[in-house]
Amino acid sequence: MLELTKKILKTVSFDALLFQKELNKALKWITDAEEIKKFQEWCIVEFGSIYPLIIRKAFVLEVSK
């Protein structure tokens, strides 16, 4: 499922709102802390230069749950 999410994020990365929506959706079903950390690192590498604030905000909200 994580690989599918990565493909989706790459597909919607042209649009900030779609990217944010899909990222938040993915973070709802990932439950393992280690998997979240790896996913965060992947997001930063892939999209950190495009959407740093969206990524930071999504993962901060996830940690605060």
PDBQT receptor file of N, H, CA, C and O in Angstrom, charges set to zero:
ATOM      1  N   MET A   1       0.823  -1.201   0.000  1.00  0.00    +0.000 N 
ATOM      2  CA  MET A   1       0.000   0.000   0.000  1.00  0.00    +0.000 C 
ATOM      3  C   MET A   1       0.865   1.263   0.000  1.00  0.00    +0.000 C 
ATOM      4  O   MET A   1       0.511   2.269  -0.615  1.00  0.00    +0.000 OA
ATOM      5  N   LEU A   2       1.992   1.198   0.690  1.00  0.00    +0.000 N 
ATOM      6  H   LEU A   2       2.280   0.381   1.189  1.00  0.00    +0.000 HD
ATOM      7  CA  LEU A   2       2.880   2.351   0.746  1.00  0.00    +0.000 C 
ATOM      8  C   LEU A   2       3.445   2.677  -0.640  1.00  0.00    +0.000 C 
ATOM      9  O   LEU A   2       3.582   3.846  -1.001  1.00  0.00    +0.000 OA
ATOM     10  N   GLU A   3       3.768   1.642  -1.408  1.00  0.00    +0.000 N 
ATOM     11  H   GLU A   3       3.656   0.693  -1.115  1.00  0.00    +0.000 HD
ATOM     12  CA  GLU A   3       4.281   1.874  -2.759  1.00  0.00    +0.000 C 
ATOM     13  C   GLU A   3       3.215   2.520  -3.643  1.00  0.00    +0.000 C 
ATOM     14  O   GLU A   3       3.527   3.379  -4.467  1.00  0.00    +0.000 OA
ATOM     15  N   LEU A   4       1.976   2.114  -3.476  1.00  0.00    +0.000 N 
ATOM     16  H   LEU A   4       1.722   1.416  -2.806  1.00  0.00    +0.000 HD
ATOM     17  CA  LEU A   4       0.880   2.727  -4.227  1.00  0.00    +0.000 C 
ATOM     18  C   LEU A   4       0.746   4.195  -3.847  1.00  0.00    +0.000 C 
ATOM     19  O   LEU A   4       0.540   5.044  -4.713  1.00  0.00    +0.000 OA
ATOM     20  N   THR A   5       0.860   4.494  -2.583  1.00  0.00    +0.000 N 
ATOM     21  H   THR A   5       1.028   3.804  -1.879  1.00  0.00    +0.000 HD
ATOM     22  CA  THR A   5       0.783   5.875  -2.114  1.00  0.00    +0.000 C 
ATOM     23  C   THR A   5       1.892   6.716  -2.721  1.00  0.00    +0.000 C 
ATOM     24  O   THR A   5       1.661   7.857  -3.122  1.00  0.00    +0.000 OA
ATOM     25  N   LYS A   6       3.088   6.164  -2.792  1.00  0.00    +0.000 N 
ATOM     26  H   LYS A   6       3.276   5.237  -2.467  1.00  0.00    +0.000 HD
ATOM     27  CA  LYS A   6       4.211   6.889  -3.397  1.00  0.00    +0.000 C 
ATOM     28  C   LYS A   6       3.924   7.199  -4.862  1.00  0.00    +0.000 C 
ATOM     29  O   LYS A   6       4.211   8.298  -5.335  1.00  0.00    +0.000 OA
ATOM     30  N   LYS A   7       3.361   6.238  -5.574  1.00  0.00    +0.000 N 
ATOM     31  H   LYS A   7       3.127   5.344  -5.190  1.00  0.00    +0.000 HD
ATOM     32  CA  LYS A   7       3.011   6.459  -6.980  1.00  0.00    +0.000 C 
ATOM     33  C   LYS A   7       1.961   7.556  -7.112  1.00  0.00    +0.000 C 
ATOM     34  O   LYS A   7       2.043   8.413  -7.992  1.00  0.00    +0.000 OA
ATOM     35  N   ILE A   8       0.979   7.513  -6.225  1.00  0.00    +0.000 N 
ATOM     36  H   ILE A   8       0.912   6.817  -5.510  1.00  0.00    +0.000 HD
ATOM     37  CA  ILE A   8      -0.087   8.521  -6.257  1.00  0.00    +0.000 C 
ATOM     38  C   ILE A   8       0.486   9.905  -5.990  1.00  0.00    +0.000 C 
ATOM     39  O   ILE A   8       0.142  10.864  -6.682  1.00  0.00    +0.000 OA
ATOM     40  N   LEU A   9       1.356  10.016  -4.991  1.00  0.00    +0.000 N 
ATOM     41  H   LEU A   9       1.635   9.237  -4.428  1.00  0.00    +0.000 HD
ATOM     42  CA  LEU A   9       1.949  11.315  -4.677  1.00  0.00    +0.000 C 
ATOM     43  C   LEU A   9       2.775  11.848  -5.844  1.00  0.00    +0.000 C 
ATOM     44  O   LEU A   9       2.756  13.047  -6.125  1.00  0.00    +0.000 OA
ATOM     45  N   LYS A  10       3.485  10.977  -6.509  1.00  0.00    +0.000 N 
ATOM     46  H   LYS A  10       3.500  10.003  -6.280  1.00  0.00    +0.000 HD
ATOM     47  CA  LYS A  10       4.244  11.410  -7.687  1.00  0.00    +0.000 C 
ATOM     48  C   LYS A  10       3.302  11.892  -8.781  1.00  0.00    +0.000 C 
ATOM     49  O   LYS A  10       3.598  12.861  -9.479  1.00  0.00    +0.000 OA
ATOM     50  N   THR A  11       2.173  11.218  -8.929  1.00  0.00    +0.000 N 
ATOM     51  H   THR A  11       1.933  10.431  -8.362  1.00  0.00    +0.000 HD
ATOM     52  CA  THR A  11       1.202  11.569  -9.972  1.00  0.00    +0.000 C 
ATOM     53  C   THR A  11       0.536  12.911  -9.695  1.00  0.00    +0.000 C 
ATOM     54  O   THR A  11       0.311  13.691 -10.621  1.00  0.00    +0.000 OA
ATOM     55  N   VAL A  12       0.218  13.188  -8.440  1.00  0.00    +0.000 N 
ATOM     56  H   VAL A  12       0.400  12.555  -7.688  1.00  0.00    +0.000 HD
ATOM     57  CA  VAL A  12      -0.505  14.426  -8.115  1.00  0.00    +0.000 C 
ATOM     58  C   VAL A  12       0.421  15.565  -7.689  1.00  0.00    +0.000 C 
ATOM     59  O   VAL A  12      -0.055  16.618  -7.263  1.00  0.00    +0.000 OA
ATOM     60  N   SER A  13       1.709  15.372  -7.795  1.00  0.00    +0.000 N 
ATOM     61  H   SER A  13       2.095  14.517  -8.141  1.00  0.00    +0.000 HD
ATOM     62  CA  SER A  13       2.654  16.381  -7.305  1.00  0.00    +0.000 C 
ATOM     63  C   SER A  13       2.601  17.698  -8.084  1.00  0.00    +0.000 C 
ATOM     64  O   SER A  13       3.204  18.684  -7.661  1.00  0.00    +0.000 OA
ATOM     65  N   PHE A  14       1.900  17.727  -9.197  1.00  0.00    +0.000 N 
ATOM     66  H   PHE A  14       1.410  16.926  -9.540  1.00  0.00    +0.000 HD
ATOM     67  CA  PHE A  14       1.751  18.969  -9.959  1.00  0.00    +0.000 C 
ATOM     68  C   PHE A  14       0.801  19.952  -9.280  1.00  0.00    +0.000 C 
ATOM     69  O   PHE A  14       0.799  21.140  -9.602  1.00  0.00    +0.000 OA
ATOM     70  N   ASP A  15      -0.011  19.454  -8.335  1.00  0.00    +0.000 N 
ATOM     71  H   ASP A  15      -0.009  18.488  -8.074  1.00  0.00    +0.000 HD
ATOM     72  CA  ASP A  15      -1.038  20.279  -7.690  1.00  0.00    +0.000 C 
ATOM     73  C   ASP A  15      -0.881  20.213  -6.171  1.00  0.00    +0.000 C 
ATOM     74  O   ASP A  15      -0.966  19.133  -5.587  1.00  0.00    +0.000 OA
ATOM     75  N   ALA A  16      -0.659  21.334  -5.543  1.00  0.00    +0.000 N 
ATOM     76  H   ALA A  16      -0.590  22.212  -6.017  1.00  0.00    +0.000 HD
ATOM     77  CA  ALA A  16      -0.401  21.380  -4.105  1.00  0.00    +0.000 C 
ATOM     78  C   ALA A  16      -1.572  20.847  -3.274  1.00  0.00    +0.000 C 
ATOM     79  O   ALA A  16      -1.365  20.120  -2.303  1.00  0.00    +0.000 OA
ATOM     80  N   LEU A  17      -2.783  21.204  -3.649  1.00  0.00    +0.000 N 
ATOM     81  H   LEU A  17      -2.951  21.795  -4.438  1.00  0.00    +0.000 HD
ATOM     82  CA  LEU A  17      -3.942  20.752  -2.873  1.00  0.00    +0.000 C 
ATOM     83  C   LEU A  17      -4.151  19.242  -2.969  1.00  0.00    +0.000 C 
ATOM     84  O   LEU A  17      -4.440  18.586  -1.969  1.00  0.00    +0.000 OA
ATOM     85  N   LEU A  18      -4.004  18.698  -4.165  1.00  0.00    +0.000 N 
ATOM     86  H   LEU A  18      -3.769  19.231  -4.978  1.00  0.00    +0.000 HD
ATOM     87  CA  LEU A  18      -4.126  17.248  -4.329  1.00  0.00    +0.000 C 
ATOM     88  C   LEU A  18      -3.008  16.527  -3.579  1.00  0.00    +0.000 C 
ATOM     89  O   LEU A  18      -3.236  15.500  -2.939  1.00  0.00    +0.000 OA
ATOM     90  N   PHE A  19      -1.812  17.073  -3.666  1.00  0.00    +0.000 N 
ATOM     91  H   PHE A  19      -1.627  17.907  -4.185  1.00  0.00    +0.000 HD
ATOM     92  CA  PHE A  19      -0.682  16.479  -2.966  1.00  0.00    +0.000 C 
ATOM     93  C   PHE A  19      -0.942  16.446  -1.462  1.00  0.00    +0.000 C 
ATOM     94  O   PHE A  19      -0.734  15.422  -0.811  1.00  0.00    +0.000 OA
ATOM     95  N   GLN A  20      -1.389  17.556  -0.924  1.00  0.00    +0.000 N 
ATOM     96  H   GLN A  20      -1.558  18.388  -1.453  1.00  0.00    +0.000 HD
ATOM     97  CA  GLN A  20      -1.673  17.637   0.512  1.00  0.00    +0.000 C 
ATOM     98  C   GLN A  20      -2.773  16.657   0.912  1.00  0.00    +0.000 C 
ATOM     99  O   GLN A  20      -2.659  15.982   1.934  1.00  0.00    +0.000 OA
ATOM    100  N   LYS A  21      -3.809  16.577   0.135  1.00  0.00    +0.000 N 
ATOM    101  H   LYS A  21      -3.902  17.126  -0.696  1.00  0.00    +0.000 HD
ATOM    102  CA  LYS A  21      -4.927  15.666   0.417  1.00  0.00    +0.000 C 
ATOM    103  C   LYS A  21      -4.454  14.214   0.438  1.00  0.00    +0.000 C 
ATOM    104  O   LYS A  21      -4.779  13.470   1.363  1.00  0.00    +0.000 OA
ATOM    105  N   GLU A  22      -3.696  13.812  -0.567  1.00  0.00    +0.000 N 
ATOM    106  H   GLU A  22      -3.432  14.417  -1.319  1.00  0.00    +0.000 HD
ATOM    107  CA  GLU A  22      -3.219  12.427  -0.642  1.00  0.00    +0.000 C 
ATOM    108  C   GLU A  22      -2.200  12.115   0.455  1.00  0.00    +0.000 C 
ATOM    109  O   GLU A  22      -2.182  11.005   0.987  1.00  0.00    +0.000 OA
ATOM    110  N   LEU A  23      -1.366  13.076   0.789  1.00  0.00    +0.000 N 
ATOM    111  H   LEU A  23      -1.380  13.978   0.356  1.00  0.00    +0.000 HD
ATOM    112  CA  LEU A  23      -0.402  12.871   1.860  1.00  0.00    +0.000 C 
ATOM    113  C   LEU A  23      -1.118  12.672   3.188  1.00  0.00    +0.000 C 
ATOM    114  O   LEU A  23      -0.778  11.762   3.945  1.00  0.00    +0.000 OA
ATOM    115  N   ASN A  24      -2.086  13.495   3.473  1.00  0.00    +0.000 N 
ATOM    116  H   ASN A  24      -2.363  14.234   2.859  1.00  0.00    +0.000 HD
ATOM    117  CA  ASN A  24      -2.852  13.358   4.723  1.00  0.00    +0.000 C 
ATOM    118  C   ASN A  24      -3.618  12.042   4.762  1.00  0.00    +0.000 C 
ATOM    119  O   ASN A  24      -3.716  11.405   5.811  1.00  0.00    +0.000 OA
ATOM    120  N   LYS A  25      -4.155  11.639   3.626  1.00  0.00    +0.000 N 
ATOM    121  H   LYS A  25      -4.075  12.156   2.774  1.00  0.00    +0.000 HD
ATOM    122  CA  LYS A  25      -4.878  10.372   3.548  1.00  0.00    +0.000 C 
ATOM    123  C   LYS A  25      -3.929   9.200   3.852  1.00  0.00    +0.000 C 
ATOM    124  O   LYS A  25      -4.293   8.275   4.578  1.00  0.00    +0.000 OA
ATOM    125  N   ALA A  26      -2.736   9.247   3.304  1.00  0.00    +0.000 N 
ATOM    126  H   ALA A  26      -2.440   9.998   2.715  1.00  0.00    +0.000 HD
ATOM    127  CA  ALA A  26      -1.758   8.179   3.538  1.00  0.00    +0.000 C 
ATOM    128  C   ALA A  26      -1.365   8.101   5.005  1.00  0.00    +0.000 C 
ATOM    129  O   ALA A  26      -1.211   7.008   5.550  1.00  0.00    +0.000 OA
ATOM    130  N   LEU A  27      -1.206   9.237   5.638  1.00  0.00    +0.000 N 
ATOM    131  H   LEU A  27      -1.331  10.125   5.195  1.00  0.00    +0.000 HD
ATOM    132  CA  LEU A  27      -0.786   9.254   7.038  1.00  0.00    +0.000 C 
ATOM    133  C   LEU A  27      -1.864   8.733   7.983  1.00  0.00    +0.000 C 
ATOM    134  O   LEU A  27      -1.564   8.370   9.120  1.00  0.00    +0.000 OA
ATOM    135  N   LYS A  28      -3.098   8.693   7.533  1.00  0.00    +0.000 N 
ATOM    136  H   LYS A  28      -3.342   8.988   6.609  1.00  0.00    +0.000 HD
ATOM    137  CA  LYS A  28      -4.178   8.152   8.369  1.00  0.00    +0.000 C 
ATOM    138  C   LYS A  28      -4.081   6.639   8.525  1.00  0.00    +0.000 C 
ATOM    139  O   LYS A  28      -4.449   6.101   9.569  1.00  0.00    +0.000 OA
ATOM    140  N   TRP A  29      -3.589   5.947   7.498  1.00  0.00    +0.000 N 
ATOM    141  H   TRP A  29      -3.290   6.385   6.649  1.00  0.00    +0.000 HD
ATOM    142  CA  TRP A  29      -3.571   4.482   7.585  1.00  0.00    +0.000 C 
ATOM    143  C   TRP A  29      -2.204   3.911   7.947  1.00  0.00    +0.000 C 
ATOM    144  O   TRP A  29      -2.112   2.723   8.256  1.00  0.00    +0.000 OA
ATOM    145  N   ILE A  30      -1.148   4.704   7.922  1.00  0.00    +0.000 N 
ATOM    146  H   ILE A  30      -1.223   5.669   7.671  1.00  0.00    +0.000 HD
ATOM    147  CA  ILE A  30       0.162   4.209   8.350  1.00  0.00    +0.000 C 
ATOM    148  C   ILE A  30       0.209   4.270   9.869  1.00  0.00    +0.000 C 
ATOM    149  O   ILE A  30       0.057   5.343  10.453  1.00  0.00    +0.000 OA
ATOM    150  N   THR A  31       0.417   3.136  10.504  1.00  0.00    +0.000 N 
ATOM    151  H   THR A  31       0.540   2.265  10.029  1.00  0.00    +0.000 HD
ATOM    152  CA  THR A  31       0.371   3.090  11.966  1.00  0.00    +0.000 C 
ATOM    153  C   THR A  31       1.730   2.844  12.611  1.00  0.00    +0.000 C 
ATOM    154  O   THR A  31       1.937   3.221  13.764  1.00  0.00    +0.000 OA
ATOM    155  N   ASP A  32       2.637   2.235  11.909  1.00  0.00    +0.000 N 
ATOM    156  H   ASP A  32       2.469   1.929  10.972  1.00  0.00    +0.000 HD
ATOM    157  CA  ASP A  32       3.947   1.916  12.465  1.00  0.00    +0.000 C 
ATOM    158  C   ASP A  32       4.842   3.159  12.469  1.00  0.00    +0.000 C 
ATOM    159  O   ASP A  32       5.020   3.801  11.434  1.00  0.00    +0.000 OA
ATOM    160  N   ALA A  33       5.401   3.492  13.629  1.00  0.00    +0.000 N 
ATOM    161  H   ALA A  33       5.257   2.970  14.470  1.00  0.00    +0.000 HD
ATOM    162  CA  ALA A  33       6.225   4.699  13.771  1.00  0.00    +0.000 C 
ATOM    163  C   ALA A  33       7.445   4.669  12.858  1.00  0.00    +0.000 C 
ATOM    164  O   ALA A  33       7.820   5.694  12.288  1.00  0.00    +0.000 OA
ATOM    165  N   GLU A  34       8.058   3.516  12.717  1.00  0.00    +0.000 N 
ATOM    166  H   GLU A  34       7.754   2.683  13.180  1.00  0.00    +0.000 HD
ATOM    167  CA  GLU A  34       9.238   3.395  11.863  1.00  0.00    +0.000 C 
ATOM    168  C   GLU A  34       8.868   3.611  10.387  1.00  0.00    +0.000 C 
ATOM    169  O   GLU A  34       9.614   4.236   9.633  1.00  0.00    +0.000 OA
ATOM    170  N   GLU A  35       7.720   3.090   9.999  1.00  0.00    +0.000 N 
ATOM    171  H   GLU A  35       7.114   2.583  10.612  1.00  0.00    +0.000 HD
ATOM    172  CA  GLU A  35       7.257   3.265   8.623  1.00  0.00    +0.000 C 
ATOM    173  C   GLU A  35       6.930   4.736   8.346  1.00  0.00    +0.000 C 
ATOM    174  O   GLU A  35       7.198   5.238   7.254  1.00  0.00    +0.000 OA
ATOM    175  N   ILE A  36       6.361   5.412   9.318  1.00  0.00    +0.000 N 
ATOM    176  H   ILE A  36       6.144   5.004  10.205  1.00  0.00    +0.000 HD
ATOM    177  CA  ILE A  36       6.067   6.839   9.181  1.00  0.00    +0.000 C 
ATOM    178  C   ILE A  36       7.362   7.619   8.989  1.00  0.00    +0.000 C 
ATOM    179  O   ILE A  36       7.433   8.511   8.144  1.00  0.00    +0.000 OA
ATOM    180  N   LYS A  37       8.381   7.286   9.769  1.00  0.00    +0.000 N 
ATOM    181  H   LYS A  37       8.323   6.561  10.455  1.00  0.00    +0.000 HD
ATOM    182  CA  LYS A  37       9.672   7.968   9.674  1.00  0.00    +0.000 C 
ATOM    183  C   LYS A  37      10.294   7.767   8.281  1.00  0.00    +0.000 C 
ATOM    184  O   LYS A  37      10.789   8.714   7.671  1.00  0.00    +0.000 OA
ATOM    185  N   LYS A  38      10.261   6.533   7.797  1.00  0.00    +0.000 N 
ATOM    186  H   LYS A  38       9.859   5.763   8.293  1.00  0.00    +0.000 HD
ATOM    187  CA  LYS A  38      10.811   6.253   6.463  1.00  0.00    +0.000 C 
ATOM    188  C   LYS A  38      10.011   6.980   5.382  1.00  0.00    +0.000 C 
ATOM    189  O   LYS A  38      10.582   7.501   4.424  1.00  0.00    +0.000 OA
ATOM    190  N   PHE A  39       8.705   7.009   5.541  1.00  0.00    +0.000 N 
ATOM    191  H   PHE A  39       8.241   6.586   6.319  1.00  0.00    +0.000 HD
ATOM    192  CA  PHE A  39       7.842   7.699   4.583  1.00  0.00    +0.000 C 
ATOM    193  C   PHE A  39       8.125   9.201   4.599  1.00  0.00    +0.000 C 
ATOM    194  O   PHE A  39       8.153   9.841   3.548  1.00  0.00    +0.000 OA
ATOM    195  N   GLN A  40       8.331   9.757   5.780  1.00  0.00    +0.000 N 
ATOM    196  H   GLN A  40       8.307   9.237   6.634  1.00  0.00    +0.000 HD
ATOM    197  CA  GLN A  40       8.663  11.170   5.899  1.00  0.00    +0.000 C 
ATOM    198  C   GLN A  40       9.980  11.477   5.188  1.00  0.00    +0.000 C 
ATOM    199  O   GLN A  40      10.080  12.454   4.446  1.00  0.00    +0.000 OA
ATOM    200  N   GLU A  41      10.974  10.649   5.418  1.00  0.00    +0.000 N 
ATOM    201  H   GLU A  41      10.893   9.856   6.021  1.00  0.00    +0.000 HD
ATOM    202  CA  GLU A  41      12.265  10.845   4.753  1.00  0.00    +0.000 C 
ATOM    203  C   GLU A  41      12.118  10.779   3.234  1.00  0.00    +0.000 C 
ATOM    204  O   GLU A  41      12.709  11.583   2.513  1.00  0.00    +0.000 OA
ATOM    205  N   TRP A  42      11.336   9.826   2.757  1.00  0.00    +0.000 N 
ATOM    206  H   TRP A  42      10.856   9.173   3.343  1.00  0.00    +0.000 HD
ATOM    207  CA  TRP A  42      11.106   9.702   1.318  1.00  0.00    +0.000 C 
ATOM    208  C   TRP A  42      10.428  10.958   0.780  1.00  0.00    +0.000 C 
ATOM    209  O   TRP A  42      10.820  11.475  -0.267  1.00  0.00    +0.000 OA
ATOM    210  N   CYS A  43       9.415  11.452   1.491  1.00  0.00    +0.000 N 
ATOM    211  H   CYS A  43       9.097  11.032   2.341  1.00  0.00    +0.000 HD
ATOM    212  CA  CYS A  43       8.698  12.652   1.056  1.00  0.00    +0.000 C 
ATOM    213  C   CYS A  43       9.629  13.857   0.990  1.00  0.00    +0.000 C 
ATOM    214  O   CYS A  43       9.548  14.658   0.060  1.00  0.00    +0.000 OA
ATOM    215  N   ILE A  44      10.504  13.984   1.970  1.00  0.00    +0.000 N 
ATOM    216  H   ILE A  44      10.570  13.333   2.726  1.00  0.00    +0.000 HD
ATOM    217  CA  ILE A  44      11.438  15.108   1.986  1.00  0.00    +0.000 C 
ATOM    218  C   ILE A  44      12.398  15.025   0.807  1.00  0.00    +0.000 C 
ATOM    219  O   ILE A  44      12.671  16.034   0.156  1.00  0.00    +0.000 OA
ATOM    220  N   VAL A  45      12.909  13.832   0.530  1.00  0.00    +0.000 N 
ATOM    221  H   VAL A  45      12.687  13.013   1.059  1.00  0.00    +0.000 HD
ATOM    222  CA  VAL A  45      13.829  13.659  -0.600  1.00  0.00    +0.000 C 
ATOM    223  C   VAL A  45      13.116  13.941  -1.923  1.00  0.00    +0.000 C 
ATOM    224  O   VAL A  45      13.648  14.655  -2.774  1.00  0.00    +0.000 OA
ATOM    225  N   GLU A  46      11.934  13.392  -2.096  1.00  0.00    +0.000 N 
ATOM    226  H   GLU A  46      11.502  12.812  -1.405  1.00  0.00    +0.000 HD
ATOM    227  CA  GLU A  46      11.220  13.504  -3.368  1.00  0.00    +0.000 C 
ATOM    228  C   GLU A  46      10.583  14.871  -3.586  1.00  0.00    +0.000 C 
ATOM    229  O   GLU A  46      10.617  15.393  -4.701  1.00  0.00    +0.000 OA
ATOM    230  N   PHE A  47      10.002  15.461  -2.543  1.00  0.00    +0.000 N 
ATOM    231  H   PHE A  47       9.974  15.037  -1.638  1.00  0.00    +0.000 HD
ATOM    232  CA  PHE A  47       9.177  16.655  -2.707  1.00  0.00    +0.000 C 
ATOM    233  C   PHE A  47       9.558  17.810  -1.786  1.00  0.00    +0.000 C 
ATOM    234  O   PHE A  47       8.886  18.842  -1.776  1.00  0.00    +0.000 OA
ATOM    235  N   GLY A  48      10.615  17.649  -1.027  1.00  0.00    +0.000 N 
ATOM    236  H   GLY A  48      11.161  16.811  -1.035  1.00  0.00    +0.000 HD
ATOM    237  CA  GLY A  48      11.012  18.684  -0.072  1.00  0.00    +0.000 C 
ATOM    238  C   GLY A  48      11.310  20.028  -0.697  1.00  0.00    +0.000 C 
ATOM    239  O   GLY A  48      11.092  21.063  -0.067  1.00  0.00    +0.000 OA
ATOM    240  N   SER A  49      11.799  20.033  -1.914  1.00  0.00    +0.000 N 
ATOM    241  H   SER A  49      11.976  19.192  -2.425  1.00  0.00    +0.000 HD
ATOM    242  CA  SER A  49      12.098  21.302  -2.571  1.00  0.00    +0.000 C 
ATOM    243  C   SER A  49      10.847  21.959  -3.152  1.00  0.00    +0.000 C 
ATOM    244  O   SER A  49      10.845  23.159  -3.430  1.00  0.00    +0.000 OA
ATOM    245  N   ILE A  50       9.784  21.175  -3.335  1.00  0.00    +0.000 N 
ATOM    246  H   ILE A  50       9.785  20.201  -3.109  1.00  0.00    +0.000 HD
ATOM    247  CA  ILE A  50       8.552  21.699  -3.926  1.00  0.00    +0.000 C 
ATOM    248  C   ILE A  50       7.534  22.082  -2.840  1.00  0.00    +0.000 C 
ATOM    249  O   ILE A  50       6.951  23.166  -2.874  1.00  0.00    +0.000 OA
ATOM    250  N   TYR A  51       7.334  21.171  -1.878  1.00  0.00    +0.000 N 
ATOM    251  H   TYR A  51       7.808  20.291  -1.850  1.00  0.00    +0.000 HD
ATOM    252  CA  TYR A  51       6.290  21.355  -0.869  1.00  0.00    +0.000 C 
ATOM    253  C   TYR A  51       6.818  21.197   0.561  1.00  0.00    +0.000 C 
ATOM    254  O   TYR A  51       6.279  20.387   1.316  1.00  0.00    +0.000 OA
ATOM    255  N   PRO A  52       7.839  21.934   0.947  1.00  0.00    +0.000 N 
ATOM    256  CA  PRO A  52       8.392  21.732   2.300  1.00  0.00    +0.000 C 
ATOM    257  C   PRO A  52       7.386  22.031   3.424  1.00  0.00    +0.000 C 
ATOM    258  O   PRO A  52       7.365  21.336   4.440  1.00  0.00    +0.000 OA
ATOM    259  N   LEU A  53       6.566  23.051   3.239  1.00  0.00    +0.000 N 
ATOM    260  H   LEU A  53       6.583  23.615   2.414  1.00  0.00    +0.000 HD
ATOM    261  CA  LEU A  53       5.614  23.409   4.296  1.00  0.00    +0.000 C 
ATOM    262  C   LEU A  53       4.496  22.382   4.427  1.00  0.00    +0.000 C 
ATOM    263  O   LEU A  53       4.083  22.050   5.538  1.00  0.00    +0.000 OA
ATOM    264  N   ILE A  54       4.012  21.886   3.316  1.00  0.00    +0.000 N 
ATOM    265  H   ILE A  54       4.348  22.155   2.413  1.00  0.00    +0.000 HD
ATOM    266  CA  ILE A  54       2.953  20.871   3.348  1.00  0.00    +0.000 C 
ATOM    267  C   ILE A  54       3.458  19.613   4.041  1.00  0.00    +0.000 C 
ATOM    268  O   ILE A  54       2.760  19.031   4.871  1.00  0.00    +0.000 OA
ATOM    269  N   ILE A  55       4.654  19.204   3.704  1.00  0.00    +0.000 N 
ATOM    270  H   ILE A  55       5.221  19.677   3.029  1.00  0.00    +0.000 HD
ATOM    271  CA  ILE A  55       5.226  17.990   4.298  1.00  0.00    +0.000 C 
ATOM    272  C   ILE A  55       5.442  18.185   5.794  1.00  0.00    +0.000 C 
ATOM    273  O   ILE A  55       5.057  17.339   6.600  1.00  0.00    +0.000 OA
ATOM    274  N   ARG A  56       6.057  19.301   6.156  1.00  0.00    +0.000 N 
ATOM    275  H   ARG A  56       6.370  19.988   5.500  1.00  0.00    +0.000 HD
ATOM    276  CA  ARG A  56       6.318  19.571   7.570  1.00  0.00    +0.000 C 
ATOM    277  C   ARG A  56       5.019  19.592   8.371  1.00  0.00    +0.000 C 
ATOM    278  O   ARG A  56       4.929  18.984   9.438  1.00  0.00    +0.000 OA
ATOM    279  N   LYS A  57       4.026  20.288   7.854  1.00  0.00    +0.000 N 
ATOM    280  H   LYS A  57       4.100  20.782   6.988  1.00  0.00    +0.000 HD
ATOM    281  CA  LYS A  57       2.741  20.399   8.545  1.00  0.00    +0.000 C 
ATOM    282  C   LYS A  57       2.057  19.036   8.692  1.00  0.00    +0.000 C 
ATOM    283  O   LYS A  57       1.532  18.718   9.759  1.00  0.00    +0.000 OA
ATOM    284  N   ALA A  58       2.061  18.244   7.639  1.00  0.00    +0.000 N 
ATOM    285  H   ALA A  58       2.488  18.503   6.772  1.00  0.00    +0.000 HD
ATOM    286  CA  ALA A  58       1.399  16.936   7.682  1.00  0.00    +0.000 C 
ATOM    287  C   ALA A  58       2.037  16.023   8.718  1.00  0.00    +0.000 C 
ATOM    288  O   ALA A  58       1.331  15.339   9.460  1.00  0.00    +0.000 OA
ATOM    289  N   PHE A  59       3.361  16.005   8.776  1.00  0.00    +0.000 N 
ATOM    290  H   PHE A  59       3.934  16.560   8.173  1.00  0.00    +0.000 HD
ATOM    291  CA  PHE A  59       4.025  15.115   9.705  1.00  0.00    +0.000 C 
ATOM    292  C   PHE A  59       3.998  15.630  11.142  1.00  0.00    +0.000 C 
ATOM    293  O   PHE A  59       4.003  14.835  12.081  1.00  0.00    +0.000 OA
ATOM    294  N   VAL A  60       3.969  16.946  11.324  1.00  0.00    +0.000 N 
ATOM    295  H   VAL A  60       3.964  17.592  10.561  1.00  0.00    +0.000 HD
ATOM    296  CA  VAL A  60       3.817  17.510  12.664  1.00  0.00    +0.000 C 
ATOM    297  C   VAL A  60       2.441  17.152  13.213  1.00  0.00    +0.000 C 
ATOM    298  O   VAL A  60       2.311  16.778  14.379  1.00  0.00    +0.000 OA
ATOM    299  N   LEU A  61       1.422  17.268  12.378  1.00  0.00    +0.000 N 
ATOM    300  H   LEU A  61       1.527  17.573  11.431  1.00  0.00    +0.000 HD
ATOM    301  CA  LEU A  61       0.077  16.897  12.815  1.00  0.00    +0.000 C 
ATOM    302  C   LEU A  61      -0.002  15.414  13.142  1.00  0.00    +0.000 C 
ATOM    303  O   LEU A  61      -0.686  15.024  14.088  1.00  0.00    +0.000 OA
ATOM    304  N   GLU A  62       0.685  14.593  12.379  1.00  0.00    +0.000 N 
ATOM    305  H   GLU A  62       1.241  14.911  11.611  1.00  0.00    +0.000 HD
ATOM    306  CA  GLU A  62       0.676  13.150  12.609  1.00  0.00    +0.000 C 
ATOM    307  C   GLU A  62       1.338  12.815  13.955  1.00  0.00    +0.000 C 
ATOM    308  O   GLU A  62       0.836  11.972  14.698  1.00  0.00    +0.000 OA
ATOM    309  N   VAL A  63       2.428  13.456  14.259  1.00  0.00    +0.000 N 
ATOM    310  H   VAL A  63       2.836  14.141  13.655  1.00  0.00    +0.000 HD
ATOM    311  CA  VAL A  63       3.150  13.189  15.504  1.00  0.00    +0.000 C 
ATOM    312  C   VAL A  63       2.335  13.639  16.704  1.00  0.00    +0.000 C 
ATOM    313  O   VAL A  63       2.410  13.026  17.769  1.00  0.00    +0.000 OA
ATOM    314  N   SER A  64       1.556  14.704  16.546  1.00  0.00    +0.000 N 
ATOM    315  H   SER A  64       1.494  15.202  15.681  1.00  0.00    +0.000 HD
ATOM    316  CA  SER A  64       0.807  15.243  17.667  1.00  0.00    +0.000 C 
ATOM    317  C   SER A  64      -0.455  14.448  17.996  1.00  0.00    +0.000 C 
ATOM    318  O   SER A  64      -1.113  14.733  18.997  1.00  0.00    +0.000 OA
ATOM    319  N   LYS A  65      -0.801  13.471  17.186  1.00  0.00    +0.000 N 
ATOM    320  H   LYS A  65      -0.266  13.240  16.373  1.00  0.00    +0.000 HD
ATOM    321  CA  LYS A  65      -2.010  12.655  17.446  1.00  0.00    +0.000 C 
ATOM    322  C   LYS A  65      -1.813  11.721  18.602  1.00  0.00    +0.000 C 
ATOM    323  O   LYS A  65      -2.724  10.969  18.950  1.00  0.00    +0.000 OA
TER     324      LYS A  65
